[in-house]
Amino acid sequence: MATTSDISRGMILKLDNNLYSVVEFGENKTARAAAKVWAKLKGVDNKRSIEKTWNSGESIFPVRVEKKSFQYLYKDETGYNLMNNETFEQIALAEEMIDAPQFLMDGSEVSVFINTETELPIGAELPEKIVVHITYCEPGLRGDTATRALKAATIETGATVMVPLFVDQGEAIRINTKTGDYVERVKE
């Protein structure tokens, strides 16, 4: 049994039979009243965002989650099909369970979070940064590196990313999957 002093960022909690991930937390102390612990929670299985306050020392119910490595295979009417890299077992996840599905490429590595109580997947995330190739963008302008002007570029997954003016079609770039932002060009 855990208490509010055990709360940490990223922890999965069970509240009202729903799972929530701790996004942010803190403690409010006043001279006259008992300390309170607050947390901003994001729904894992219902996509709701809520704020919750507990009295300091109150019991909370964390859920143990395992992070397993899977490989993305393909997408069909059942969802995104992934294969466990150790057991070769295949699972299908709905689009809302994956944090950045627009950046998935065949064979890419995906971390799947599995609830150890039910052995069911509760979500998946891509690596923070990935390398992709640009399939289409307007021609680049040589020497235009001083300004922070951006243009739209289509990458090999079909998603559109804003890139600097000097980036050309066919180049490899690194993007941040959490924000969808261009990070840097990659030499191949």
Accessible surface in RSA format (square Angstrom, percent):
REM  Atomic radii and reference values for relative SASA: ProtOr
REM  Chains: A
REM  Algorithm: Lee & Richards
REM  Probe-radius: 1.40
REM  Slices: 20
REM RES _ NUM      All-atoms   Total-Side   Main-Chain    Non-polar    All polar
REM                ABS   REL    ABS   REL    ABS   REL    ABS   REL    ABS   REL
RES MET A   1   179.83  93.1  92.63  61.3  87.20 207.6 101.25  86.1  78.58 104.1
RES ALA A   2    13.72  12.6  11.07  17.1   2.65   6.0  12.77  18.0   0.95   2.5
RES THR A   3    46.77  33.3  46.77  47.4   0.00   0.0  39.19  52.6   7.58  11.5
RES THR A   4     5.32   3.8   0.79   0.8   4.53  10.8   0.00   0.0   5.32   8.0
RES SER A   5    97.86  82.7  59.52  79.4  38.34  88.3  55.34 117.8  42.53  59.6
RES ASP A   6    72.82  51.0  58.34  58.1  14.48  34.2  19.64  46.2  53.18  53.0
RES ILE A   7     9.38   5.3   0.02   0.0   9.36  22.6   0.02   0.0   9.36  25.4
RES SER A   8    53.40  45.1  53.19  71.0   0.21   0.5  36.79  78.3  16.61  23.3
RES ARG A   9   164.70  69.2 140.75  71.7  23.95  57.0  56.53  77.3 108.17  65.6
RES GLY A  10    46.40  57.2   0.00   N/A  46.40  57.2  30.46  83.6  15.94  35.7
RES MET A  11    41.88  21.7  30.64  20.3  11.24  26.8  41.05  34.9   0.83   1.1
RES ILE A  12    22.22  12.6  20.04  14.9   2.18   5.2  20.04  14.4   2.18   5.9
RES LEU A  13     1.10   0.6   1.10   0.8   0.00   0.0   1.10   0.8   0.00   0.0
RES LYS A  14    80.16  39.1  76.62  47.0   3.53   8.4  36.84  33.2  43.32  46.1
RES LEU A  15    28.05  15.6  25.33  18.1   2.71   6.8  28.05  19.7   0.00   0.0
RES ASP A  16   136.16  95.4 103.59 103.1  32.57  77.0  38.09  89.6  98.07  97.8
RES ASN A  17   133.59  92.1 110.45 106.7  23.14  55.7  25.49  61.3 108.10 104.5
RES ASN A  18    42.91  29.6  42.76  41.3   0.15   0.3   0.15   0.3  42.76  41.3
RES LEU A  19    13.43   7.5  13.43   9.6   0.00   0.0  13.43   9.4   0.00   0.0
RES TYR A  20     6.14   2.9   6.14   3.5   0.00   0.0   1.16   0.9   4.98   6.1
RES SER A  21    23.50  19.9  23.50  31.4   0.00   0.0   8.17  17.4  15.33  21.5
RES VAL A  22     1.82   1.2   0.00   0.0   1.82   4.4   0.00   0.0   1.82   4.9
RES VAL A  23    74.74  49.2  66.46  60.2   8.28  19.9  70.59  61.3   4.15  11.3
RES GLU A  24    66.94  38.4  66.94  50.6   0.00   0.0  12.67  24.5  54.26  44.3
RES PHE A  25    78.83  39.4  62.43  38.7  16.40  42.7  62.43  37.9  16.40  46.9
RES GLY A  26    17.92  22.1   0.00   N/A  17.92  22.1  17.88  49.1   0.04   0.1
RES GLU A  27    85.46  49.1  55.45  41.9  30.01  71.5  20.65  39.9  64.81  52.9
RES ASN A  28    81.73  56.4  76.74  74.2   4.99  12.0  20.59  49.5  61.15  59.1
RES LYS A  29   155.78  76.0 124.01  76.1  31.77  75.6  68.87  62.0  86.91  92.6
RES THR A  30    87.83  62.5  67.30  68.2  20.53  48.9  74.54 100.1  13.29  20.1
RES ALA A  31   114.65 105.4  62.80  96.9  51.85 117.9  75.15 105.8  39.50 104.6
RES ARG A  32   239.60 100.6 200.48 102.2  39.12  93.1  78.86 107.8 160.74  97.4
RES ALA A  33    63.58  58.5  46.26  71.4  17.32  39.4  55.33  77.9   8.25  21.9
RES ALA A  34    74.52  68.5  53.79  83.0  20.73  47.2  64.42  90.7  10.10  26.8
RES ALA A  35    24.23  22.3  16.92  26.1   7.32  16.6  16.97  23.9   7.27  19.3
RES LYS A  36    83.28  40.6  83.28  51.1   0.00   0.0  45.83  41.3  37.45  39.9
RES VAL A  37     9.03   5.9   9.03   8.2   0.00   0.0   9.03   7.8   0.00   0.0
RES TRP A  38    61.02  24.5  61.02  29.5   0.00   0.0  54.27  28.9   6.75  11.0
RES ALA A  39     0.06   0.1   0.00   0.0   0.06   0.1   0.00   0.0   0.06   0.2
RES LYS A  40    84.79  41.4  84.79  52.0   0.00   0.0  36.58  32.9  48.21  51.4
RES LEU A  41     2.19   1.2   0.00   0.0   2.19   5.5   0.18   0.1   2.01   5.4
RES LYS A  42   104.57  51.0 104.56  64.2   0.01   0.0  47.90  43.1  56.67  60.4
RES GLY A  43     0.05   0.1   0.00   N/A   0.05   0.1   0.00   0.0   0.05   0.1
RES VAL A  44    22.84  15.0  14.49  13.1   8.35  20.1  17.47  15.2   5.38  14.6
RES ASP A  45    83.51  58.5  44.52  44.3  38.99  92.2  36.12  85.0  47.39  47.3
RES ASN A  46    49.71  34.3  25.03  24.2  24.68  59.4  31.44  75.7  18.26  17.7
RES LYS A  47   113.01  55.1  87.13  53.5  25.88  61.6  64.12  57.7  48.89  52.1
RES ARG A  48   131.30  55.1 126.72  64.6   4.57  10.9  55.14  75.4  76.16  46.2
RES SER A  49    91.63  77.4  61.03  81.5  30.60  70.5  39.90  85.0  51.73  72.5
RES ILE A  50    45.32  25.8  35.26  26.3  10.06  24.3  43.33  31.2   1.99   5.4
RES GLU A  51   125.47  72.0  95.46  72.2  30.01  71.5  34.61  66.9  90.86  74.2
RES LYS A  52    74.34  36.3  71.39  43.8   2.96   7.0  22.81  20.5  51.53  54.9
RES THR A  53    78.38  55.7  57.58  58.4  20.80  49.6  32.52  43.7  45.86  69.3
RES TRP A  54    10.05   4.0   6.94   3.4   3.11   7.3   4.97   2.7   5.08   8.2
RES ASN A  55    74.42  51.3  72.56  70.1   1.85   4.5  16.73  40.3  57.68  55.8
RES SER A  56    57.20  48.3  33.12  44.2  24.08  55.5  10.18  21.7  47.02  65.9
RES GLY A  57    47.83  59.0   0.00   N/A  47.83  59.0  29.07  79.8  18.75  42.0
RES GLU A  58    77.07  44.2  67.29  50.9   9.78  23.3  36.33  70.3  40.74  33.3
RES SER A  59    50.69  42.8  39.53  52.8  11.16  25.7  14.51  30.9  36.18  50.7
RES ILE A  60     4.88   2.8   1.64   1.2   3.24   7.8   4.62   3.3   0.25   0.7
RES PHE A  61   110.40  55.2 106.74  66.1   3.65   9.5 108.60  65.8   1.80   5.2
RES PRO A  62    54.34  39.6  37.02  33.7  17.32  63.0  37.09  30.6  17.25 107.2
RES VAL A  63     9.80   6.4   1.18   1.1   8.62  20.8   1.57   1.4   8.23  22.3
RES ARG A  64   159.81  67.1 148.95  75.9  10.86  25.9  71.98  98.4  87.83  53.2
RES VAL A  65    42.67  28.1  14.12  12.8  28.55  68.8  14.12  12.3  28.55  77.4
RES GLU A  66    61.66  35.4  57.99  43.9   3.67   8.7  23.01  44.5  38.65  31.6
RES LYS A  67   128.76  62.8  96.46  59.2  32.30  76.9  51.05  46.0  77.70  82.8
RES LYS A  68    70.02  34.2  65.33  40.1   4.68  11.1  33.35  30.0  36.67  39.1
RES SER A  69    46.98  39.7  37.65  50.2   9.32  21.5  37.84  80.6   9.13  12.8
RES PHE A  70     3.87   1.9   3.87   2.4   0.00   0.0   3.87   2.3   0.00   0.0
RES GLN A  71    55.76  31.2  55.76  40.8   0.00   0.0   5.26  11.2  50.50  38.3
RES TYR A  72    16.09   7.5  15.84   9.0   0.25   0.7   2.55   1.9  13.54  16.7
RES LEU A  73    45.84  25.5  33.83  24.2  12.00  30.2  36.54  25.7   9.29  25.0
RES TYR A  74   105.79  49.4 104.51  59.5   1.28   3.3  75.75  56.9  30.04  37.0
RES LYS A  75   117.27  57.2  89.76  55.1  27.51  65.5  50.67  45.6  66.60  70.9
RES ASP A  76    50.20  35.2  33.36  33.2  16.84  39.8  28.99  68.2  21.21  21.2
RES GLU A  77   167.70  96.3 122.63  92.8  45.07 107.3  74.39 143.9  93.31  76.2
RES THR A  78    86.99  61.9  60.15  61.0  26.84  64.0  66.10  88.8  20.89  31.6
RES GLY A  79    10.87  13.4   0.00   N/A  10.87  13.4  10.83  29.7   0.04   0.1
RES TYR A  80    16.80   7.8  16.80   9.6   0.00   0.0   5.81   4.4  10.99  13.5
RES ASN A  81    12.40   8.6  12.40  12.0   0.00   0.0   0.00   0.0  12.40  12.0
RES LEU A  82     0.00   0.0   0.00   0.0   0.00   0.0   0.00   0.0   0.00   0.0
RES MET A  83    35.74  18.5  35.74  23.7   0.00   0.0  20.84  17.7  14.90  19.7
RES ASN A  84     9.12   6.3   9.12   8.8   0.00   0.0   0.00   0.0   9.12   8.8
RES ASN A  85    54.88  37.8  36.35  35.1  18.53  44.6  22.59  54.4  32.29  31.2
RES GLU A  86   149.53  85.8 122.74  92.9  26.79  63.8  47.93  92.7 101.60  83.0
RES THR A  87    88.80  63.2  61.96  62.8  26.84  64.0  68.64  92.2  20.17  30.5
RES PHE A  88   138.17  69.1 123.70  76.6  14.47  37.6 124.04  75.2  14.13  40.4
RES GLU A  89   100.83  57.9  91.03  68.9   9.79  23.3  39.12  75.7  61.71  50.4
RES GLN A  90   101.98  57.0  76.10  55.6  25.87  61.6  21.08  44.9  80.89  61.4
RES ILE A  91    32.47  18.5  24.59  18.3   7.88  19.0  32.47  23.4   0.00   0.0
RES ALA A  92    47.81  44.0  18.85  29.1  28.96  65.9  18.85  26.6  28.96  76.7
RES LEU A  93     2.37   1.3   1.71   1.2   0.67   1.7   2.37   1.7   0.00   0.0
RES ALA A  94    39.51  36.3  31.98  49.3   7.54  17.1  35.25  49.6   4.26  11.3
RES GLU A  95    90.01  51.7  84.79  64.2   5.21  12.4  23.09  44.7  66.91  54.6
RES GLU A  96   112.77  64.7  98.42  74.5  14.35  34.2  52.43 101.4  60.33  49.3
RES MET A  97    52.49  27.2  46.00  30.4   6.49  15.4  29.06  24.7  23.43  31.0
RES ILE A  98     6.83   3.9   0.03   0.0   6.81  16.4   0.41   0.3   6.43  17.4
RES ASP A  99    73.71  51.6  33.81  33.7  39.90  94.3  42.06  99.0  31.65  31.6
RES ALA A 100     2.25   2.1   2.02   3.1   0.23   0.5   2.25   3.2   0.00   0.0
RES PRO A 101    22.71  16.6  16.56  15.1   6.15  22.4  16.63  13.7   6.08  37.8
RES GLN A 102    93.55  52.3  78.83  57.6  14.72  35.0  46.90  99.8  46.65  35.4
RES PHE A 103     6.23   3.1   5.64   3.5   0.58   1.5   5.64   3.4   0.58   1.7
RES LEU A 104    14.55   8.1   1.80   1.3  12.75  32.1   1.80   1.3  12.75  34.3
RES MET A 105    48.51  25.1  43.63  28.9   4.88  11.6  43.90  37.3   4.61   6.1
RES ASP A 106   117.73  82.5  89.88  89.5  27.85  65.8  32.15  75.7  85.58  85.3
RES GLY A 107    39.58  48.8   0.00   N/A  39.58  48.8  16.90  46.4  22.68  50.8
RES SER A 108    24.81  21.0  15.42  20.6   9.40  21.6  24.54  52.3   0.27   0.4
RES GLU A 109    84.40  48.5  79.53  60.2   4.88  11.6  42.83  82.8  41.57  33.9
RES VAL A 110     0.40   0.3   0.00   0.0   0.40   1.0   0.33   0.3   0.07   0.2
RES SER A 111    28.24  23.9  27.67  36.9   0.57   1.3   0.43   0.9  27.81  39.0
RES VAL A 112     0.00   0.0   0.00   0.0   0.00   0.0   0.00   0.0   0.00   0.0
RES PHE A 113    53.39  26.7  53.39  33.1   0.00   0.0  53.39  32.4   0.00   0.0
RES ILE A 114    15.49   8.8  15.49  11.5   0.00   0.0  15.49  11.2   0.00   0.0
RES ASN A 115     7.93   5.5   7.93   7.7   0.00   0.0   0.02   0.0   7.91   7.6
RES THR A 116    29.14  20.7  14.01  14.2  15.13  36.1   9.74  13.1  19.40  29.3
RES GLU A 117   110.24  63.3  71.46  54.1  38.78  92.3  42.97  83.1  67.28  54.9
RES THR A 118    76.06  54.1  53.48  54.2  22.57  53.8  58.10  78.0  17.96  27.1
RES GLU A 119   114.03  65.5  96.50  73.0  17.53  41.7  54.06 104.6  59.97  49.0
RES LEU A 120   109.91  61.2 109.91  78.6   0.00   0.0 109.91  77.2   0.00   0.0
RES PRO A 121    32.25  23.5  23.97  21.9   8.28  30.1  23.97  19.8   8.28  51.4
RES ILE A 122    19.19  10.9  12.38   9.2   6.80  16.4  15.49  11.2   3.70  10.0
RES GLY A 123    10.40  12.8   0.00   N/A  10.40  12.8  10.40  28.5   0.00   0.0
RES ALA A 124     5.50   5.1   0.00   0.0   5.50  12.5   0.06   0.1   5.43  14.4
RES GLU A 125    46.69  26.8  46.46  35.1   0.23   0.5   3.71   7.2  42.98  35.1
RES LEU A 126     3.85   2.1   1.57   1.1   2.28   5.7   2.00   1.4   1.85   5.0
RES PRO A 127    59.17  43.1  46.58  42.5  12.59  45.8  58.52  48.3   0.65   4.0
RES GLU A 128    98.99  56.8  90.40  68.4   8.58  20.4  22.00  42.6  76.98  62.9
RES LYS A 129    99.77  48.7  80.18  49.2  19.58  46.6  29.27  26.4  70.49  75.1
RES ILE A 130    21.94  12.5  16.87  12.6   5.07  12.2  21.94  15.8   0.00   0.0
RES VAL A 131    55.54  36.5  40.80  36.9  14.75  35.5  40.80  35.4  14.75  40.0
RES VAL A 132     0.00   0.0   0.00   0.0   0.00   0.0   0.00   0.0   0.00   0.0
RES HIS A 133    66.24  36.2  66.24  46.0   0.00   0.0  53.08  54.7  13.17  15.3
RES ILE A 134     3.31   1.9   0.00   0.0   3.31   8.0   0.00   0.0   3.31   9.0
RES THR A 135    70.30  50.0  53.50  54.2  16.80  40.0  53.79  72.2  16.52  25.0
RES TYR A 136   122.56  57.2 122.56  69.7   0.00   0.0  98.10  73.7  24.46  30.2
RES CYS A 137     5.23   4.0   0.00   0.0   5.23  12.3   0.31   0.8   4.92   5.3
RES GLU A 138    97.89  56.2  97.07  73.4   0.82   1.9  46.83  90.6  51.06  41.7
RES PRO A 139   109.82  80.0  93.28  85.0  16.54  60.1 100.83  83.2   8.99  55.9
RES GLY A 140    23.14  28.5   0.00   N/A  23.14  28.5   2.34   6.4  20.79  46.6
RES LEU A 141   100.60  56.0  98.13  70.2   2.46   6.2 100.51  70.6   0.09   0.2
RES ARG A 142   236.95  99.5 198.39 101.1  38.56  91.8  83.93 114.7 153.02  92.7
RES GLY A 143    65.82  81.2   0.00   N/A  65.82  81.2  36.52 100.2  29.31  65.6
RES ASP A 144    37.98  26.6  30.15  30.0   7.83  18.5  14.79  34.8  23.19  23.1
RES THR A 145    91.52  65.1  67.79  68.7  23.74  56.6  39.69  53.3  51.84  78.4
RES ALA A 146   103.21  94.9  61.81  95.4  41.41  94.2  72.19 101.7  31.02  82.2
RES THR A 147    86.48  61.5  68.81  69.8  17.66  42.1  72.80  97.8  13.68  20.7
RES ARG A 148   172.46  72.4 153.27  78.1  19.18  45.7  83.39 114.0  89.07  54.0
RES ALA A 149    44.90  41.3  31.23  48.2  13.67  31.1  41.87  59.0   3.03   8.0
RES LEU A 150    74.81  41.7  47.84  34.2  26.97  67.8  47.84  33.6  26.97  72.6
RES LYS A 151    21.91  10.7  17.00  10.4   4.91  11.7  21.84  19.7   0.07   0.1
RES ALA A 152    54.80  50.4  41.10  63.4  13.70  31.2  41.34  58.2  13.46  35.6
RES ALA A 153     1.37   1.3   0.00   0.0   1.37   3.1   1.37   1.9   0.00   0.0
RES THR A 154    43.46  30.9  43.36  44.0   0.10   0.2  23.25  31.2  20.21  30.6
RES ILE A 155     1.43   0.8   0.00   0.0   1.43   3.5   0.00   0.0   1.43   3.9
RES GLU A 156    79.56  45.7  48.59  36.8  30.97  73.7  16.25  31.4  63.31  51.7
RES THR A 157    39.08  27.8   1.45   1.5  37.63  89.7  10.15  13.6  28.93  43.7
RES GLY A 158    54.53  67.2   0.00   N/A  54.53  67.2  30.11  82.6  24.42  54.7
RES ALA A 159    15.52  14.3   4.55   7.0  10.97  24.9  14.47  20.4   1.05   2.8
RES THR A 160    89.29  63.5  59.02  59.8  30.28  72.2  35.31  47.4  53.98  81.6
RES VAL A 161     2.91   1.9   0.47   0.4   2.44   5.9   2.91   2.5   0.00   0.0
RES MET A 162    93.64  48.5  88.33  58.5   5.31  12.7  74.94  63.7  18.70  24.8
RES VAL A 163     0.00   0.0   0.00   0.0   0.00   0.0   0.00   0.0   0.00   0.0
RES PRO A 164     8.38   6.1   8.38   7.6   0.00   0.0   8.38   6.9   0.00   0.0
RES LEU A 165    36.44  20.3  35.33  25.3   1.11   2.8  35.33  24.8   1.11   3.0
RES PHE A 166    45.59  22.8  39.08  24.2   6.51  16.9  39.58  24.0   6.01  17.2
RES VAL A 167     0.00   0.0   0.00   0.0   0.00   0.0   0.00   0.0   0.00   0.0
RES ASP A 168    57.70  40.4  57.70  57.4   0.00   0.0  16.09  37.9  41.60  41.5
RES GLN A 169   100.82  56.4  80.07  58.5  20.75  49.4  22.10  47.0  78.72  59.7
RES GLY A 170    50.67  62.5   0.00   N/A  50.67  62.5  31.28  85.8  19.38  43.4
RES GLU A 171    43.48  25.0  37.61  28.5   5.87  14.0  32.55  63.0  10.92   8.9
RES ALA A 172     3.70   3.4   0.14   0.2   3.56   8.1   0.14   0.2   3.56   9.4
RES ILE A 173     0.00   0.0   0.00   0.0   0.00   0.0   0.00   0.0   0.00   0.0
RES ARG A 174    68.18  28.6  68.18  34.8   0.00   0.0   8.27  11.3  59.91  36.3
RES ILE A 175     0.00   0.0   0.00   0.0   0.00   0.0   0.00   0.0   0.00   0.0
RES ASN A 176    24.98  17.2  24.98  24.1   0.00   0.0   1.18   2.8  23.80  23.0
RES THR A 177     4.88   3.5   0.00   0.0   4.88  11.6   0.00   0.0   4.88   7.4
RES LYS A 178   106.72  52.1  70.14  43.0  36.58  87.1  72.73  65.5  33.99  36.2
RES THR A 179    88.41  62.9  54.88  55.6  33.52  79.9  62.23  83.6  26.18  39.6
RES GLY A 180    20.87  25.7   0.00   N/A  20.87  25.7  10.06  27.6  10.82  24.2
RES ASP A 181    83.36  58.4  80.31  79.9   3.05   7.2  23.15  54.5  60.20  60.0
RES TYR A 182    29.13  13.6  16.77   9.5  12.36  32.2  12.18   9.2  16.95  20.9
RES VAL A 183    58.65  38.6  32.81  29.7  25.83  62.2  36.49  31.7  22.16  60.1
RES GLU A 184    73.81  42.4  71.72  54.3   2.10   5.0  20.88  40.4  52.93  43.2
RES ARG A 185   104.71  44.0  86.22  44.0  18.48  44.0  18.78  25.7  85.93  52.1
RES VAL A 186    34.81  22.9  21.72  19.7  13.09  31.5  24.75  21.5  10.05  27.3
RES LYS A 187   192.87  94.1 164.83 101.1  28.05  66.8 123.46 111.1  69.41  73.9
RES GLU A 188   160.00  91.9  77.33  58.5  82.67 196.8  72.28 139.8  87.71  71.6
END  Absolute sums over single chains surface
CHAIN  1 A    11241.9       8674.5       2567.4       5910.5       5331.4
END  Absolute sums over all chains
TOTAL         11241.9       8674.5       2567.4       5910.5       5331.4
